[in-house]
Amino acid sequence: MELHFEKTGSKYDRLSYIYDRLSRSPDGVTIKEFADELKVSTKTVQRDLHEALSGSGVYCDGRRWKLSRNSAEDGLVAEERIVLGVLDSLAKHAGPAFYNKAHQLLEQVSCQLEHPLFANMESETLTEVHLNTFALLESAIKARHLIRAQYTSVSKKKRSIKVKPLRLAFFDGYWYLLAFDAEDNDMFKKFHLKSLLDLNVLDESFIYPKNIAASLEKAYSVWFSLDTSFEVRLWVDKMVAPYFERKPYHGQSIEGRDADGSIDVILKVTHEMEILPIVLWYLPHVRIVEPQWLKDKLMERIEIYRNGSLKGA
């Protein structure tokens, strides 16, 4: 792919320009030539080449900088290759069966997947059997066909289920099937994918509700429900406020900032367990302001923990 970038002065555009220029210059480019074209100092170009692009197939041959053949052949800019590198690193955590397939696919896009990147995402291991389950469920979802399967719950109770599959979702390191339970008044439920066995796609089809797709787009936790969302207002101490600013939670908005550095945060959730683990994680630096019933629920949990009375709760 041939890419062209405007020289706007930002580092991102500068790196993209350098990489694109090298991919179209088999004889290489000198640092001075880059500096003149980009209207920056030679020291700036040196930093870009040595610190930002050296791990992306860019190398020095005498006074001229060149791009390795493998990097030039895949036609990717540095930022695109970095994205592929992150995906490749993340895939390792899903087990060898999944990684081998993912790595082969990514290699078809980029000839150079040796990278100094490490991305850690906790994920359960997927075997060849689970990948086949993925394929079967995907076909059923696209065809809008019901499925019959054996399901083992967290309590180890096994039962036969008949569901209308809606979507495959990844929550907190686990894969789930989001579906309507056809034998329980079409109740919306989440089924742990690896706990599904003996899947059979039935000839029976179903109508996919028009409004369900938009609702499912808001699902970011296994506790998500199709019920109407409600607002939770939090007071967040300055000690942990940066974490809420760096990586906002789904449905989060910052409504106010106090002189001491604390912030007022509002989150829209559909279930209490979408917010309580967050509050418990950051205690005592986060407090629930409202609703009152959720504050009471939190205090009940803390009291149960203090008294060690979980079994009797």
Order of alpha helices (4+ residues) and beta strands (2+ residues): alpha-beta-alpha-alpha-beta-beta-alpha-alpha-alpha-alpha-beta-beta-beta-beta-beta-alpha-beta-alpha-beta-beta-alpha-beta-alpha
